[in-house]
Amino acid sequence: MTKPRSYPAGVTSWVDVAHDDVEGARAFYGALFGWTFTENPVPQDVDGYLIAQLDGVDAAGVVGTRAHPGSSGWNTYTAVDDLDAAAARVEAAGGHVVTAASRAGMGGRSAACTDPYGVVFSLWQAGARPGAQALNAPGAWNFSDLHATDPEASAAWYGEVFGWSVDDLGFGRMIRRPGYGDHLAHTSDPEIYQRQAGVGAPRGFADAIGWMAPLLPGEEPHWHVTFTVADRDATAASVTRLGGTVLGTSDSDWTREALVRDPQGGVFTASQFAPRGS
């Protein structure tokens, strides 16, 4: 039996969506992804926090925020061993801590930050909850990607703060936390290297934690969340039926994707793994 997934410092480890309408988000994502929900202790400035679970394990969070009415969207957290030291690194490198460290019960501690280019992200020092346990399966988180104004400058900044490397593969820039693949192979995913070799994954992909993407016309820089789905077209149809909006679809050599906006305004991608020629 493999161990629960743990996250070394510098690896993206959790996602949640902030909405004014927590119950509306519960209904939409529960129906779309098959999530069930449990309550979680929260700081005083938020109006409820739900832990979404898929097949009984943690998948994502849904947070209602009284302090910031009208805010909506998906947030990405990066694991740190020492939240206070990581927050100091963010500030020293020219970023900002915009929400002071707070404790989520026994789950851990978090703080919201911005990088020097205004992109919001969060830090997570794990306690009882190490991070997402449902990953890369239908209804589960796949990756978070940085849509950056200046990819080269962002790569340098996150490399300084979190130790990331960014590899230009021609078709995209892969964000890696060196050593993450070895960590997975020795803990929760002992067959990761064999499995990825079997599908011709790029060199270093076991260390991948996301992708760096240039901005689309009219797009603001942000961390963008992608979820795995079994069937892109069926998921897109469900989004519409549940009151969301399909903003567009695309196909690549590896995936079939739909860009989606939920009924409360949160935008994410639904991605079907469909390598061409397979």
Kinemage of the C-alpha trace (Angstrom):
@kinemage 1
@onewidth
@group {chain A} dominant
@subgroup {mainchain}
@vectorlist {calphas} color= white
{ca met a 1} P 0.000 0.000 0.000
{ca thr a 2} L 1.416 3.400 -0.957
{ca lys a 3} L 1.673 6.244 1.518
{ca pro a 4} L -0.549 9.343 1.442
{ca arg a 5} L 0.817 11.982 -0.905
{ca ser a 6} L 3.087 14.493 0.776
{ca tyr a 7} L 4.524 17.665 -0.699
{ca pro a 8} L 8.133 18.836 -0.384
{ca ala a 9} L 8.719 22.556 0.026
{ca gly a 10} L 8.295 24.380 -3.277
{ca val a 11} L 5.673 22.012 -4.744
{ca thr a 12} L 2.157 23.253 -5.472
{ca ser a 13} L -0.010 21.298 -3.053
{ca trp a 14} L -3.585 22.583 -2.856
{ca val a 15} L -6.254 24.579 -4.673
{ca asp a 16} L -9.447 26.238 -3.507
{ca val a 17} L -12.088 28.452 -5.024
{ca ala a 18} L -13.307 31.647 -3.341
{ca his a 19} L -16.982 32.461 -3.816
{ca asp a 20} L -19.662 34.606 -2.238
{ca asp a 21} L -22.108 31.761 -2.834
{ca val a 22} L -20.577 28.731 -1.131
{ca glu a 23} L -23.721 26.657 -1.475
{ca gly a 24} L -23.953 27.448 -5.191
{ca ala a 25} L -20.335 26.354 -5.654
{ca arg a 26} L -21.029 23.180 -3.668
{ca ala a 27} L -23.950 22.330 -5.944
{ca phe a 28} L -22.072 23.044 -9.185
{ca tyr a 29} L -18.814 21.237 -8.434
{ca gly a 30} L -20.531 18.397 -6.622
{ca ala a 31} L -22.619 17.661 -9.696
{ca leu a 32} L -19.803 18.276 -12.190
{ca phe a 33} L -16.964 16.343 -10.529
{ca gly a 34} L -18.774 14.042 -8.102
{ca trp a 35} L -17.305 15.805 -5.072
{ca thr a 36} L -18.671 15.425 -1.563
{ca phe a 37} L -17.985 18.031 1.102
{ca thr a 38} L -17.013 18.337 4.752
{ca glu a 39} L -16.714 21.462 6.909
{ca asn a 40} L -13.253 22.640 7.952
{ca pro a 41} L -12.184 25.106 10.696
{ca val a 42} L -11.509 28.559 9.237
{ca pro a 43} L -10.142 31.955 10.314
{ca gln a 44} L -12.672 34.557 11.438
{ca asp a 45} L -12.568 36.573 8.210
{ca val a 46} L -13.986 33.837 5.983
{ca asp a 47} L -17.566 32.663 5.768
{ca gly a 48} L -17.185 28.891 5.754
{ca tyr a 49} L -14.619 26.514 4.281
{ca leu a 50} L -15.575 23.237 2.646
{ca ile a 51} L -13.141 20.427 1.924
{ca ala a 52} L -14.176 18.756 -1.329
{ca gln a 53} L -13.463 15.044 -1.457
{ca leu a 54} L -13.351 12.605 -4.358
{ca asp a 55} L -13.716 8.928 -3.494
{ca gly a 56} L -13.198 9.805 0.162
{ca val a 57} L -9.935 11.755 -0.126
{ca asp a 58} L -9.220 15.491 -0.213
{ca ala a 59} L -9.501 17.068 -3.661
{ca ala a 60} L -9.915 20.860 -3.269
{ca gly a 61} L -11.489 23.567 -1.136
{ca val a 62} L -14.409 25.986 -1.393
{ca val a 63} L -14.159 29.162 0.675
{ca gly a 64} L -16.656 31.947 1.288
{ca thr a 65} L -15.043 35.283 2.108
{ca arg a 66} L -16.915 37.956 4.048
{ca ala a 67} L -13.920 40.273 4.074
{ca his a 68} L -13.717 40.488 0.259
{ca pro a 69} L -17.268 40.481 -1.164
{ca gly a 70} L -17.440 39.993 -4.906
{ca ser a 71} L -14.144 38.123 -5.088
{ca ser a 72} L -14.280 34.899 -7.031
{ca gly a 73} L -11.798 32.478 -8.473
{ca trp a 74} L -9.410 29.584 -8.060
{ca asn a 75} L -6.348 29.897 -5.827
{ca thr a 76} L -3.163 27.798 -5.823
{ca tyr a 77} L -1.053 27.015 -2.745
{ca thr a 78} L 2.630 26.103 -2.623
{ca ala a 79} L 3.963 23.894 0.164
{ca val a 80} L 6.536 25.353 2.544
{ca asp a 81} L 8.290 23.896 5.574
{ca asp a 82} L 8.306 27.184 7.488
{ca leu a 83} L 5.590 29.652 6.530
{ca asp a 84} L 7.154 32.637 8.288
{ca ala a 85} L 10.519 32.078 6.609
{ca ala a 86} L 8.852 31.604 3.208
{ca ala a 87} L 6.824 34.798 3.645
{ca ala a 88} L 10.042 36.642 4.450
{ca arg a 89} L 11.610 35.289 1.229
{ca val a 90} L 8.608 36.496 -0.766
{ca glu a 91} L 8.981 40.016 0.653
{ca ala a 92} L 12.765 40.068 0.260
{ca ala a 93} L 12.457 39.101 -3.415
{ca gly a 94} L 10.007 41.923 -4.158
{ca gly a 95} L 6.671 40.176 -3.625
{ca his a 96} L 4.114 40.982 -0.951
{ca val a 97} L 2.278 39.128 1.793
{ca val a 98} L -1.290 40.417 1.448
{ca thr a 99} L -3.007 38.236 4.065
{ca ala a 100} L -1.113 37.491 7.259
{ca ala a 101} L -0.507 33.911 8.298
{ca ser a 102} L -3.587 32.195 9.724
{ca arg a 103} L -4.264 28.733 11.085
{ca ala a 104} L -6.873 26.369 9.608
{ca gly a 105} L -7.452 24.325 12.730
{ca met a 106} L -5.081 21.366 12.885
{ca gly a 107} L -4.871 21.334 9.070
{ca gly a 108} L -2.023 23.797 8.791
{ca arg a 109} L -1.161 27.465 8.283
{ca ser a 110} L -1.562 29.624 5.193
{ca ala a 111} L -0.825 33.117 3.900
{ca ala a 112} L -1.842 34.845 0.668
{ca cys a 113} L 0.833 36.648 -1.357
{ca thr a 114} L 1.423 38.402 -4.644
{ca asp a 115} L 4.502 38.115 -6.827
{ca pro a 116} L 6.129 41.332 -8.160
{ca tyr a 117} L 3.802 41.226 -11.193
{ca gly a 118} L 0.571 41.215 -9.171
{ca val a 119} L -0.218 37.500 -9.402
{ca val a 120} L -1.919 36.101 -6.300
{ca phe a 121} L -0.760 32.807 -4.811
{ca ser a 122} L -0.769 31.243 -1.347
{ca leu a 123} L 1.657 29.460 0.958
{ca trp a 124} L 0.710 26.303 2.863
{ca gln a 125} L 2.580 24.887 5.843
{ca ala a 126} L 0.953 21.516 6.356
{ca gly a 127} L -0.264 20.167 9.635
{ca ala a 128} L -2.811 17.365 9.583
{ca arg a 129} L -3.678 18.081 5.922
{ca pro a 130} L -0.611 17.731 3.670
{ca gly a 131} L -2.478 18.785 0.510
{ca ala a 132} L -4.553 17.286 -2.279
{ca gln a 133} L -4.783 13.490 -2.238
{ca ala a 134} L -7.014 13.108 -5.321
{ca leu a 135} L -4.880 13.943 -8.366
{ca asn a 136} L -4.747 13.294 -12.114
{ca ala a 137} L -7.977 11.272 -12.157
{ca pro a 138} L -11.382 12.344 -13.497
{ca gly a 139} L -12.733 15.017 -11.165
{ca ala a 140} L -9.335 15.731 -9.591
{ca trp a 141} L -6.795 18.540 -9.830
{ca asn a 142} L -4.251 18.095 -12.596
{ca phe a 143} L -1.968 21.144 -12.672
{ca ser a 144} L -1.882 24.841 -11.904
{ca asp a 145} L -0.232 26.938 -14.611
{ca leu a 146} L 1.209 30.451 -14.329
{ca his a 147} L -0.095 32.787 -17.030
{ca ala a 148} L 2.640 35.416 -16.833
{ca thr a 149} L 3.182 38.882 -18.267
{ca asp a 150} L 6.932 38.176 -18.527
{ca pro a 151} L 7.572 34.406 -18.346
{ca glu a 152} L 11.354 34.791 -18.130
{ca ala a 153} L 11.177 37.272 -15.254
{ca ser a 154} L 8.582 35.170 -13.452
{ca ala a 155} L 10.712 32.044 -13.883
{ca ala a 156} L 13.655 33.823 -12.260
{ca trp a 157} L 11.542 35.134 -9.372
{ca tyr a 158} L 9.876 31.831 -8.486
{ca gly a 159} L 13.206 30.094 -8.890
{ca glu a 160} L 14.671 32.390 -6.244
{ca val a 161} L 11.741 31.982 -3.836
{ca phe a 162} L 10.869 28.286 -4.317
{ca gly a 163} L 13.802 26.705 -6.147
{ca trp a 164} L 11.884 26.086 -9.371
{ca ser a 165} L 13.379 25.363 -12.776
{ca val a 166} L 11.547 26.219 -15.996
{ca asp a 167} L 12.369 24.123 -19.083
{ca asp a 168} L 11.443 25.340 -22.565
{ca leu a 169} L 10.251 22.209 -24.402
{ca gly a 170} L 9.349 24.037 -27.598
{ca phe a 171} L 5.612 23.457 -27.243
{ca gly a 172} L 5.552 24.922 -23.708
{ca arg a 173} L 7.550 25.913 -20.630
{ca met a 174} L 7.460 23.201 -17.954
{ca ile a 175} L 7.813 24.265 -14.303
{ca arg a 176} L 9.788 21.711 -12.264
{ca arg a 177} L 10.722 21.356 -8.616
{ca pro a 178} L 13.917 19.309 -8.962
{ca gly a 179} L 13.789 16.160 -6.857
{ca tyr a 180} L 10.001 15.949 -6.721
{ca gly a 181} L 9.889 12.865 -8.939
{ca asp a 182} L 12.308 11.025 -6.661
{ca his a 183} L 10.181 12.020 -3.666
{ca leu a 184} L 7.051 10.593 -5.313
{ca ala a 185} L 8.851 7.396 -6.336
{ca his a 186} L 9.909 6.802 -2.739
{ca thr a 187} L 6.529 7.673 -1.174
{ca ser a 188} L 3.118 7.710 -2.841
{ca asp a 189} L 3.868 6.876 -6.502
{ca pro a 190} L 6.565 4.172 -6.807
{ca glu a 191} L 5.834 3.509 -10.494
{ca ile a 192} L 5.923 7.126 -11.673
{ca tyr a 193} L 9.041 6.794 -13.830
{ca gln a 194} L 7.902 3.596 -15.561
{ca arg a 195} L 4.416 4.950 -16.189
{ca gln a 196} L 5.655 8.205 -17.682
{ca ala a 197} L 8.203 6.408 -19.857
{ca gly a 198} L 5.363 4.287 -21.215
{ca val a 199} L 3.558 7.319 -22.628
{ca gly a 200} L 6.681 9.123 -23.851
{ca ala a 201} L 6.539 11.931 -21.303
{ca pro a 202} L 9.188 14.656 -21.699
{ca arg a 203} L 12.437 14.308 -19.802
{ca gly a 204} L 12.072 15.702 -16.275
{ca phe a 205} L 8.285 15.428 -16.304
{ca ala a 206} L 8.243 13.542 -12.991
{ca asp a 207} L 9.427 16.784 -11.363
{ca ala a 208} L 6.749 18.868 -13.104
{ca ile a 209} L 4.393 20.967 -10.996
{ca gly a 210} L 2.835 23.054 -13.779
{ca trp a 211} L 3.440 25.120 -16.882
{ca met a 212} L 4.390 28.719 -17.606
{ca ala a 213} L 2.185 30.297 -20.256
{ca pro a 214} L 2.193 33.701 -21.980
{ca leu a 215} L -0.908 35.826 -21.589
{ca leu a 216} L -3.733 35.617 -24.074
{ca pro a 217} L -5.082 38.907 -25.490
{ca gly a 218} L -7.057 40.694 -22.788
{ca glu a 219} L -6.017 38.230 -20.089
{ca glu a 220} L -4.694 39.290 -16.675
{ca pro a 221} L -1.713 37.422 -15.197
{ca his a 222} L -2.853 34.698 -12.800
{ca trp a 223} L -2.449 31.136 -11.603
{ca his a 224} L -4.797 28.983 -13.649
{ca val a 225} L -6.204 25.666 -12.399
{ca thr a 226} L -6.816 22.562 -14.554
{ca phe a 227} L -8.894 19.524 -13.589
{ca thr a 228} L -8.783 16.096 -15.218
{ca val a 229} L -11.952 14.810 -16.888
{ca ala a 230} L -12.747 11.553 -18.634
{ca asp a 231} L -14.541 13.182 -21.588
{ca arg a 232} L -14.052 16.844 -22.496
{ca asp a 233} L -17.236 17.129 -24.558
{ca ala a 234} L -19.449 15.433 -21.972
{ca thr a 235} L -18.005 17.688 -19.271
{ca ala a 236} L -18.623 20.784 -21.385
{ca ala a 237} L -22.246 19.736 -21.848
{ca ser a 238} L -22.602 19.253 -18.082
{ca val a 239} L -21.112 22.688 -17.408
{ca thr a 240} L -23.786 24.300 -19.567
{ca arg a 241} L -26.567 22.222 -18.017
{ca leu a 242} L -25.430 23.229 -14.519
{ca gly a 243} L -25.439 26.959 -15.317
{ca gly a 244} L -21.776 27.475 -16.177
{ca thr a 245} L -20.263 28.736 -19.422
{ca val a 246} L -17.866 27.061 -21.852
{ca leu a 247} L -15.528 29.847 -22.978
{ca gly a 248} L -13.722 27.765 -25.590
{ca thr a 249} L -12.250 24.397 -26.482
{ca ser a 250} L -8.863 23.313 -27.820
{ca asp a 251} L -6.940 20.162 -28.756
{ca ser a 252} L -3.216 19.470 -28.447
{ca asp a 253} L -0.953 16.490 -29.043
{ca trp a 254} L -1.698 15.366 -25.490
{ca thr a 255} L -5.080 16.729 -24.356
{ca arg a 256} L -8.586 17.855 -25.305
{ca glu a 257} L -9.511 20.872 -23.192
{ca ala a 258} L -12.410 23.170 -22.376
{ca leu a 259} L -12.011 26.574 -20.743
{ca val a 260} L -14.893 26.929 -18.310
{ca arg a 261} L -16.473 29.611 -16.106
{ca asp a 262} L -18.583 28.382 -13.209
{ca pro a 263} L -21.905 30.092 -12.364
{ca gln a 264} L -20.204 32.227 -9.684
{ca gly a 265} L -17.447 33.419 -12.045
{ca gly a 266} L -14.520 31.115 -11.281
{ca val a 267} L -12.565 30.107 -14.401
{ca phe a 268} L -10.748 26.786 -14.824
{ca thr a 269} L -9.820 24.248 -17.502
{ca ala a 270} L -11.269 20.749 -17.890
{ca ser a 271} L -8.661 18.510 -19.532
{ca gln a 272} L -9.046 15.041 -21.075
{ca phe a 273} L -5.778 13.137 -21.526
{ca ala a 274} L -5.921 12.009 -25.167
{ca pro a 275} L -2.466 11.636 -26.728
{ca arg a 276} L -2.610 11.594 -30.500
{ca gly a 277} L -1.829 8.221 -32.024
{ca ser a 278} L -2.753 6.289 -28.899
